[in-house]
Amino acid sequence: MNPKVIKRDGSMEEYKETKITRVVVAAGLSESQAKSLTSAITKWLNEEAFSKLPSLKLRDKVIEELKKINKDAFNLFSWYQNTKEQPE
């Protein structure tokens, strides 16, 4: 199953493992750590049998998994997410 992610603007897109991997590598994970994290997220999505889920719920799960794997990457990702949410 490939769930749809509901973005903040209300639009939807398919869940893409490559997007998760790319984002967490940018936050500081090694390629192998990123693939492990992405696998954990995908497994969680399949276990929960989501057909749709809000992007913020997916983000929170990524943050939860990042915290387990690499605290520095977790801090960088969290900082970036918080700066994105600040109004201009």
Summary of the structure (lengths in Angstrom):
residues: 88
radius of gyration: 12.8
end to end distance: 37.7
largest distance: 38.1
contacts: 228
relative contact order: 0.18
helix: 66%
strand: 10%
